Amino acid sequence: MPDLSQVQSSAFNCEGGLVLNRSTFMMQPGEALELENFEPDIAGGYRRISGHRKYVNQVVPQTSASSEKILMVASFADKVLAARGEKIFSSASTELALKILSSTSMTGSGTITVDSTTGFSSSGTIQINDEIFTYTGVTSTTFTGVTRATSSTTAANHVLDDVVSETWTEIDTGRTSAGKYNFERFNFDGNEKIIVVDGTNAPTVFNSSLSATDVSESSVAGSTIVAGFKSHMFYAGKSSTPQTLVFSVPFDEDDFTSGSGAGTIKVDDNIVGLKVFRDSLFIFCENRIFKLVGSTLSDFAIQPVTRNIGCVNRDTIQEFAGDLLFLGPDGLRTVAATARIGDTALGAITQNVQSRFDANIKEADIFDSIVIPDKTQYRIFFTKADQAEVSTRGIVCVRKADRFEFADIRGVKPSATDTLVINGDSTVLHGSFTGYIHRQEIGNTFDGTQILARYRSPDLSFGDAGIRKHMQRVIVNFKPESAIDADLILRYDNEDPQSARPAAYPLDSTAVSAQFGTATFSSTTDAVQFVFGGSSQPLVRQSVEGSGFAVALRVDDGGETAPYSLKGFQLEYQVGARR
């Protein structure tokens, strides 16, 4: 009989991220065989990700069909700009809501009486339930010059106390066959502006008052890429001239006068994207990468970065962790490593999760990416238009001091993204296929849908896969941000169906005790314990059952609770017989 007299223990920190390129028995204990909707935390551990919710509770109006997806979302001038169909819209700077004081069964035009119009524009657009109205004037309690059922909505009878919300306002119309937008915020002359291109129409410039002016130069109409560099505006990606950069004179995005500093540059590959980094303009092509150095037409020069690797999609290019990150044909790459190593596999940083990229690069219709600076985090999304939102995938990439760590995202389906950082605070937005704008990194659900999250450890043999272990207890070290509602699951011998399969053990923080020094108040055996004035982290001590030659830990979270971080585990077991 085995000697069960002595309990042994093994502890590990949660670190290393998702690893898919090594055998489960060759992984480090803290790495993850599954890590879905958890993010590697720069403070240590794996954190259940935050949710997202509607930025404005009104859909961006459709212009011809309800199937129109959001083609652009951009933070600018304390508002959010959104492109859908043939139009560009602006949100109110703050979401306003009030209640009507009478029915609105008028036809054609009329008035809507409310408790107050304070804060609403003197003219604009409002929404009640699913109907959108325009109005031309206001009194203290009335919208006047009201036109019903605008933006392809249907007139309905609204009643006392229905909510009136300021909604999206048209700021540019008549854009035909627009594709996904690219944009650049810039300030050449002391005035904040944003310029947008859509692959079909003329580039359009908006000032801080959101007045629109089209760029008149025909050679840049239909550009898909725009970037400001050294006070010139650069345009590229036009289908008829895919290898050509066109740039304006200094300090004027709409002046292309020959001899005044404007010009063209041609490279020997189709241009995919542009990104200013440090003192250069990087030119990402399908199979090559160049950089433009210099300041004016007289000293601009093209230098090769690599002639052996290119960029898959412009919307994956981001400044991240002191480098430029982009999606190459073999996964995510940094410009520095690609320039140093070339086209070898060592230039990619995603070897641990390469299988994810191999599949998604081939299948995705739309690529998007965001950076969350305060988390040193990059997120890339692989979107298929016909895929259910709950099944849509993305990858989290976190830069640690000496490595990159990865995790899966599932359930976020963006059609366009933007991140704006002001005074260190990040606003992360994405547009949807259903016409809404969402703000990420807020709330505990995906706009009301539960966040299904899972962590699974490697199969842990504690150094000897030939000896049976009888599990006694698991101690979970975590950092809660509120109540926790998750399950701890043990699986033995690489999910062998013949092995013991204990039921899930609830992990929750409803039974909370507090320790002051060494005294514990209102504690239970397996309670979560918070220490005041001490260094200990909250712990869950859970007695467990089952035995096997290897054991894997799984944490499943399908609730709507606030995020929390899994910091590490300690497993206590007794040694049994050798196989």
C-alpha positions in Angstrom: 0.0 0.0 0.0 1.2 3.5 -0.7 2.5 5.6 2.1 -0.1 8.4 2.5 1.4 9.8 5.7 3.0 12.8 4.2 1.4 15.6 2.3 3.6 17.3 -0.4 2.9 20.6 -2.1 3.7 22.4 -5.3 3.1 26.0 -6.0 3.3 28.2 -9.1 2.6 31.7 -10.3 0.2 32.3 -13.2 2.6 33.6 -15.9 3.7 32.9 -19.4 0.3 33.2 -21.1 -1.2 30.9 -23.7 1.1 28.3 -25.1 0.0 26.0 -28.1 3.3 25.0 -29.6 4.6 22.6 -26.9 3.4 19.4 -25.4 1.4 19.9 -22.2 4.0 18.0 -20.3 6.8 20.3 -21.6 5.0 23.5 -20.6 5.9 25.5 -17.5 3.3 25.1 -14.7 2.3 28.8 -14.8 1.6 28.8 -18.6 -1.9 28.2 -19.9 -3.2 25.5 -22.3 -6.4 27.5 -22.5 -6.7 31.2 -21.7 -9.9 32.7 -23.1 -11.2 36.1 -22.0 -8.4 36.3 -19.5 -5.6 38.7 -20.1 -1.9 38.5 -18.9 -1.7 41.2 -16.3 1.5 43.4 -16.2 1.0 43.3 -12.4 1.2 39.5 -12.5 -1.4 36.8 -13.0 -4.2 36.4 -15.5 -7.1 38.9 -15.2 -10.6 38.3 -16.4 -11.1 40.9 -19.0 -13.5 43.8 -18.7 -16.6 44.2 -20.8 -17.9 46.7 -23.2 -21.2 48.6 -23.6 -22.8 51.0 -26.0 -21.1 54.4 -26.1 -24.4 56.1 -27.0 -27.6 54.1 -26.6 -28.7 54.9 -30.1 -27.8 53.1 -33.3 -25.9 55.1 -35.9 -28.6 55.7 -38.6 -28.6 53.5 -41.6 -28.5 55.2 -44.9 -29.9 52.6 -47.3 -29.9 49.2 -45.7 -30.1 47.8 -42.1 -27.2 45.5 -42.9 -24.7 48.4 -43.1 -21.8 47.9 -40.7 -19.8 50.7 -39.1 -17.0 51.7 -41.4 -15.2 54.1 -39.1 -15.2 55.1 -35.5 -12.9 57.9 -34.4 -12.6 60.1 -31.3 -12.3 63.7 -32.2 -13.2 67.2 -30.8 -14.7 65.6 -27.6 -17.1 63.7 -29.8 -17.2 60.4 -31.6 -17.4 60.3 -35.4 -19.0 57.2 -37.0 -19.3 56.3 -40.7 -22.1 54.1 -41.9 -23.3 53.6 -45.5 -23.2 56.9 -47.4 -22.8 59.3 -44.4 -20.6 60.3 -41.5 -22.2 61.2 -38.2 -21.2 62.9 -35.0 -22.4 61.9 -31.5 -23.4 64.4 -28.9 -20.5 65.3 -26.6 -22.7 63.9 -23.7 -25.6 61.5 -23.9 -28.8 63.4 -23.0 -32.1 61.9 -22.1 -35.5 63.2 -21.0 -39.2 62.3 -21.0 -41.9 63.4 -23.3 -45.0 65.1 -21.8 -47.4 64.3 -24.6 -48.1 61.8 -27.4 -46.3 62.3 -30.7 -48.8 61.1 -33.2 -48.4 64.1 -35.6 -47.8 63.5 -39.3 -45.3 65.3 -41.4 -43.9 68.0 -39.1 -44.9 69.2 -35.7 -43.7 69.6 -32.1 -42.7 67.4 -29.3 -43.3 68.6 -25.7 -40.8 67.5 -23.0 -40.0 68.5 -19.5 -36.9 70.5 -20.6 -34.7 70.9 -23.7 -31.7 72.1 -21.6 -28.4 70.8 -23.1 -29.9 69.9 -26.5 -28.6 71.5 -29.7 -30.7 74.3 -31.3 -31.4 71.9 -34.1 -30.4 68.3 -34.7 -31.6 64.7 -34.4 -33.4 62.9 -31.6 -34.7 59.4 -31.0 -37.7 58.0 -29.2 -37.8 54.2 -29.0 -36.9 53.1 -32.6 -38.0 56.2 -34.4 -35.5 59.0 -35.3 -36.7 62.6 -35.7 -35.0 65.8 -37.0 -35.9 69.2 -35.6 -35.1 72.8 -36.6 -35.6 74.7 -33.3 -36.3 74.5 -29.6 -38.1 76.3 -26.9 -37.5 75.7 -23.2 -39.9 72.7 -23.3 -40.5 72.0 -27.0 -38.8 70.7 -30.1 -40.1 72.5 -33.1 -40.0 71.9 -36.9 -40.0 68.2 -36.2 -39.8 65.7 -39.1 -40.7 62.1 -38.4 -39.4 58.8 -39.4 -36.0 60.0 -40.7 -33.0 57.8 -41.4 -35.2 55.0 -42.7 -37.0 54.5 -39.4 -40.8 54.0 -39.1 -43.3 56.4 -37.5 -44.9 55.1 -34.4 -47.2 56.5 -31.6 -45.1 57.4 -28.5 -46.7 58.0 -25.2 -46.2 60.0 -21.9 -42.8 59.3 -20.2 -41.2 57.7 -23.3 -37.5 58.7 -23.3 -36.1 61.3 -25.8 -32.4 61.0 -26.5 -30.1 63.2 -28.5 -28.6 61.0 -31.2 -26.3 61.0 -34.1 -26.0 64.1 -36.3 -25.1 64.0 -40.0 -21.9 65.9 -40.8 -21.1 64.6 -44.2 -23.3 62.9 -46.9 -23.3 61.6 -50.4 -20.3 59.3 -50.0 -20.7 56.5 -52.6 -19.5 53.0 -52.3 -17.2 53.8 -49.3 -15.0 51.1 -47.9 -13.5 50.9 -44.5 -12.0 54.2 -43.5 -8.6 55.3 -42.6 -8.0 58.6 -40.8 -5.4 60.8 -39.3 -5.7 63.4 -36.5 -3.3 66.3 -37.1 -2.5 69.9 -36.3 -0.4 71.7 -39.0 -1.4 75.3 -38.1 -2.6 75.4 -34.5 -6.0 74.0 -35.4 -7.0 70.4 -34.6 -8.3 68.5 -37.6 -9.0 65.0 -38.8 -8.8 63.7 -42.3 -10.6 60.6 -43.5 -10.2 58.4 -46.7 -12.5 55.6 -47.8 -11.0 54.1 -51.0 -13.6 55.7 -53.3 -14.4 59.3 -52.5 -12.3 62.4 -52.1 -10.4 62.7 -48.8 -12.4 64.8 -46.4 -11.1 67.2 -43.7 -13.1 68.1 -40.5 -12.1 71.0 -38.3 -12.9 71.1 -34.6 -16.4 72.5 -35.4 -17.0 69.5 -37.6 -17.2 71.5 -40.8 -16.3 69.3 -43.7 -14.0 70.2 -46.7 -13.1 67.8 -49.5 -9.6 67.6 -50.8 -9.8 68.8 -54.4 -6.8 67.0 -55.8 -8.0 64.3 -58.2 -4.8 62.2 -57.8 -5.6 61.4 -54.2 -9.3 60.7 -54.6 -9.9 57.1 -53.8 -6.9 56.8 -51.4 -7.2 54.1 -48.7 -4.3 55.3 -46.6 -3.4 58.7 -45.1 -0.7 59.9 -42.7 0.8 63.2 -41.6 4.6 63.4 -41.6 6.9 66.4 -41.3 3.9 68.7 -41.8 3.1 67.1 -45.1 0.0 65.0 -45.7 0.8 61.7 -47.4 -1.8 59.7 -49.4 -1.5 56.1 -50.7 -3.4 53.0 -51.5 -5.3 54.2 -54.6 -6.3 51.2 -56.7 -5.0 52.8 -60.0 -1.6 53.7 -58.5 -1.0 51.2 -55.7 2.8 51.8 -55.4 2.7 55.6 -55.3 2.8 58.0 -52.4 1.4 61.5 -53.0 2.3 64.2 -50.6 1.1 67.8 -50.1 3.0 71.0 -49.6 4.1 71.7 -46.0 1.3 72.8 -43.7 -1.5 72.3 -46.2 -3.3 69.0 -46.7 -5.0 70.3 -49.9 -2.2 72.0 -51.8 -0.3 69.9 -54.3 1.4 72.8 -56.2 4.4 71.6 -58.1 7.5 73.5 -57.0 6.1 74.4 -53.6 7.1 71.2 -51.8 4.5 68.7 -52.9 5.5 65.6 -54.8 5.2 61.8 -55.4 7.3 58.8 -54.4 7.1 55.4 -56.0 8.2 52.2 -54.4 8.4 48.7 -56.0 5.6 47.1 -54.2 1.9 47.7 -53.4 1.5 49.9 -50.4 -0.6 48.5 -47.5 -0.1 51.0 -44.7 1.7 54.0 -43.4 2.9 54.7 -39.9 5.0 57.5 -38.4 7.4 56.2 -35.8 10.1 58.3 -34.2 11.6 60.3 -37.0 10.6 58.2 -40.0 7.5 57.4 -42.0 7.3 53.6 -42.3 5.8 52.3 -45.6 4.3 48.8 -45.2 3.9 47.0 -48.5 2.6 43.5 -49.4 6.0 42.0 -49.5 8.4 44.7 -48.3 8.8 47.4 -45.8 10.5 50.8 -46.4 11.0 53.9 -44.4 11.0 57.5 -45.5 13.6 59.8 -43.9 14.2 63.5 -44.3 11.9 66.5 -43.8 11.1 68.1 -47.2 11.0 67.3 -50.9 14.7 68.3 -51.2 15.9 65.6 -48.8 13.3 62.9 -48.6 14.9 59.5 -49.1 13.5 55.9 -49.2 15.5 53.3 -47.2 14.7 49.6 -47.1 13.8 48.0 -43.8 13.3 44.5 -45.3 12.7 43.2 -48.8 11.6 39.8 -47.6 8.5 40.3 -45.5 5.4 42.5 -45.8 2.2 43.4 -43.9 -1.1 41.6 -44.2 -3.4 44.5 -43.3 -3.0 48.2 -42.5 -5.3 48.1 -39.5 -2.9 45.8 -37.6 -0.1 48.4 -37.5 0.3 50.0 -34.1 3.0 51.7 -32.1 3.4 49.4 -29.2 6.0 49.0 -26.4 8.6 51.2 -28.0 8.3 49.6 -31.4 6.0 49.1 -34.4 3.9 46.0 -34.3 2.2 44.6 -37.4 0.7 41.4 -38.8 3.0 39.6 -41.2 2.1 36.4 -43.1 3.6 34.4 -40.3 2.1 36.2 -37.3 2.7 39.4 -35.4 6.1 41.0 -35.9 8.0 44.0 -34.6 9.7 46.3 -37.1 13.0 46.2 -35.1 13.2 42.4 -35.0 12.1 42.1 -38.7 14.8 44.6 -39.7 17.4 42.8 -37.7 16.5 39.2 -38.5 14.7 39.5 -41.8 12.2 37.0 -43.0 13.2 34.1 -40.7 10.6 32.7 -38.3 12.6 34.3 -35.4 11.3 37.7 -36.5 7.8 36.8 -35.5 6.9 37.1 -31.8 3.9 34.8 -31.9 5.5 31.3 -32.0 3.6 30.2 -28.9 0.2 30.8 -30.5 1.1 30.4 -34.2 -1.7 28.0 -34.9 -4.2 30.8 -34.0 -2.7 33.1 -36.6 -2.3 30.5 -39.3 -6.1 29.8 -39.2 -7.3 33.4 -38.7 -5.1 35.1 -41.3 -6.7 32.8 -44.0 -10.3 33.1 -42.8 -10.8 36.7 -41.6 -12.6 39.3 -43.6 -11.7 42.2 -41.5 -8.7 42.9 -39.3 -8.7 45.4 -36.5 -6.3 46.2 -33.6 -6.2 48.5 -30.6 -3.5 49.4 -28.0 -4.3 49.9 -24.4 -1.1 51.7 -23.2 -1.7 51.5 -19.4 -1.8 47.7 -19.7 1.1 47.5 -22.3 -1.4 45.6 -24.3 -2.2 45.1 -28.0 -5.3 43.4 -29.2 -5.9 42.1 -32.7 -9.4 40.9 -33.9 -10.1 38.5 -36.7 -13.6 39.1 -37.9 -15.8 37.2 -40.4 -18.9 39.0 -41.5 -21.1 35.9 -41.4 -19.8 34.6 -38.0 -21.8 34.9 -34.8 -20.5 37.5 -32.4 -20.1 34.9 -29.6 -17.7 32.9 -31.8 -15.6 35.8 -33.1 -11.9 35.6 -32.0 -9.1 37.9 -31.1 -5.7 37.7 -29.5 -4.4 39.7 -26.6 -0.6 40.4 -26.7 1.0 41.8 -23.5 4.6 43.0 -23.4 6.4 41.9 -20.2 9.9 42.9 -19.4 11.6 40.0 -21.2 8.8 38.4 -23.3 5.4 38.7 -24.9 2.4 36.8 -23.4 -0.8 35.9 -25.3 -4.4 35.0 -24.6 -7.6 34.4 -26.6 -10.5 36.8 -26.8 -13.9 35.4 -27.9 -17.2 37.3 -28.2 -16.1 40.7 -29.5 -16.9 41.4 -33.2 -15.6 44.8 -34.3 -16.0 46.3 -37.8 -13.8 49.3 -36.9 -11.8 50.5 -33.9 -10.1 53.5 -32.4 -8.1 54.3 -29.3 -7.5 57.8 -28.1 -5.2 58.6 -25.2 -5.5 61.9 -23.4 -3.4 62.6 -20.3 -2.7 58.9 -19.9 -6.4 57.9 -20.0 -7.4 55.6 -22.8 -10.8 55.6 -24.6 -11.1 52.4 -26.6 -14.0 52.2 -29.1 -15.3 49.8 -31.6 -18.1 49.9 -34.2 -20.3 46.9 -34.8 -22.0 45.1 -37.7 -25.4 46.2 -36.2 -24.7 49.9 -36.3 -23.8 50.6 -32.7 -20.6 52.1 -31.2 -19.2 50.4 -28.1 -16.7 51.5 -25.5 -14.4 48.8 -24.4 -12.8 48.3 -21.0 -16.0 49.1 -19.1 -18.6 47.0 -17.5 -18.8 43.3 -16.6 -20.5 42.0 -19.7 -20.3 42.2 -23.5 -23.2 44.7 -23.8 -25.4 42.4 -21.7 -24.0 39.1 -22.9 -22.1 37.1 -20.3 -18.3 37.0 -20.6 -17.4 33.3 -20.9 -13.9 33.0 -19.6 -11.6 30.0 -19.1 -8.2 29.2 -17.8 -6.6 25.7 -18.0 -3.2 24.8 -16.7 -0.9 22.3 -18.3 -1.0 18.7 -17.1 1.0 18.8 -13.9 3.0 15.7 -13.0 5.2 17.3 -10.3 8.3 16.0 -11.9 7.4 12.3 -12.2 4.5 11.2 -14.5 5.0 7.6 -13.3 3.7 8.1 -9.7 0.1 8.5 -8.8 -0.9 11.6 -6.8 -3.9 11.7 -4.4 -5.0 15.4 -4.5 -6.0 16.8 -1.1 -6.3 20.6 -1.4 -5.9 23.5 -3.9 -5.2 27.0 -2.7 -6.1 29.7 -5.2 -4.3 33.0 -4.9 -6.3 35.8 -6.6 -6.9 39.5 -6.6 -10.7 40.3 -6.6 -12.1 43.6 -7.8 -15.5 42.7 -6.4 -17.5 39.5 -5.8 -16.3 36.4 -7.7 -18.4 33.7 -9.2 -16.4 31.0 -10.9 -15.8 27.2 -10.8 -12.6 25.3 -10.1 -12.4 22.0 -12.0 -9.8 19.3 -11.8 -9.1 16.9 -14.6 -6.7 13.9 -14.3 -4.3 12.2 -16.8 -4.8 14.5 -19.7 -8.7 14.4 -19.6 -8.7 10.6 -19.6 -12.4 9.6 -19.4 -11.4 6.6 -17.3 -9.9 8.8 -14.6 -11.8 10.5 -11.7 -13.8 13.5 -12.8 -14.8 15.4 -9.7 -17.7 17.9 -9.9 -16.8 21.6 -10.1 -15.9 23.4 -6.9 -17.4 26.9 -6.6 -15.0 29.7 -6.2 -16.8 32.8 -4.9 -16.1 35.6 -2.6 -19.5 35.7 -0.8 -17.9 34.4 2.4 -15.4 37.1 3.2 -13.3 37.3 6.3 -10.9 40.0 7.5 -7.6 39.4 9.2 -6.1 42.1 11.5 -2.6 40.9 12.3 -3.2 37.3 13.2 -6.8 37.4 14.3 -9.5 36.2 11.9 -13.1 37.5 12.2 -16.2 35.7 10.8 -14.1 33.1 9.0 -15.0 29.8 7.6 -12.6 27.0 6.7 -12.4 27.8 3.0 -13.4 31.5 3.1 -11.7 34.2 1.1 -9.5 36.1 3.4 -8.5 39.8 3.1 -5.6 41.1 5.2 -5.7 44.7 6.3 -2.3 46.2 6.8 -0.6 43.0 5.8 1.1 41.7 2.6 -1.0 38.6 2.1 -3.3 38.2 -1.0 -6.8 36.8 -0.8 -6.8 33.0 -0.8 -9.4 30.3 -1.5 -8.6 27.0 0.2 -10.5 24.2 -1.4 -10.5 20.6 -0.4 -10.5 18.4 -3.5 -10.9 14.8 -4.6 -9.4 12.4 -7.1 -6.1 11.0 -8.1 -4.0 10.5 -11.2 -0.5 10.6 -12.6 -1.0 14.2 -13.7 -3.6 16.8 -12.9 -4.8 19.9 -14.7 -6.6 22.9 -13.1 -9.4 24.7 -14.9 -11.2 27.9 -13.9 -14.5 28.6 -15.7 -16.3 31.9 -15.4 -19.6 32.5 -17.0 -21.0 35.1 -14.7 -21.4 38.8 -14.8 -19.2 39.7 -11.9 -16.4 42.2 -12.0 -12.9 41.2 -13.2 -10.4 39.5 -11.0 -6.9 38.2 -11.4 -5.7 34.6 -10.9 -2.3 35.1 -9.3 -1.2 31.5 -8.6 -2.0 28.1 -7.2 -0.7 25.7 -4.5 -1.5 22.1 -4.8 -1.3 19.7 -1.9 -1.2 15.9 -2.5 -0.1 12.6 -1.2 2.2 10.3 -3.2 0.8 6.9 -4.2 2.1 3.9 -6.0 4.3 3.9 -9.1 2.7 3.0 -12.4 
